[in-house]
Every structure is written in structure tokens, then in C-alpha cells.
Amino acid sequence: MKKYRYKLNMLEPGLKMIKAIGIFVVLGITFYMTDIMQLCYIFSGLAVILGVILLLLLIIESHQDKVLNEQAIEEMRKNGEDGY
């Protein structure tokens, strides 16, 4: 199994990214209402890009959690522990 040197922790950065996505969406809607379409597209695009990046990072973190959990289960089996 693969050992990870660094473990992603997306809780705090994820919250900041969600806040930024919300701000970009609100700005996009505001510029849409005022018919400034270029800025609407820019901020909407930034919200989408940030959302995709967050999704990819969460997928990576989920994979790391799965691998680390499997390693912990294997180690408990080797040591003869129940785990409960």
C-alpha cells in the first residue's frame, strides 16, 4: 500500500473556498442584474473553477482517508487487536 508523506486536511481551506465561491456567485449575479456581462462571466467562471478545484481536492482527501483507514485495519489485524 502507498504511504502518504502529507495528508490533506480540507476542512478549513474548504470552508474558505466555499465562502469565496459564494462571494463570486453573488458578484456574478450582481453584475448580471446591472448588465455588466463581462464581469458577470468572469466572476461566474471563477466560482465554477474554484468549485471544481475544491471537488478534486475532496476526492484526493477521500482517497487518502480510505488508504490510511485500510492501513490502520491491516496493522490492527497484525497486532491481534479487535479495534472496538
ABEGO torsion letter per residue (X at the ends): XBBBABBBBAAAAAAAAAAAAAAAAAAAAAAAAAGBAAAAAAAAAAAAAAAAAAAAAAAAAAAAAAAAAAAAAAAAAAAGBAGX
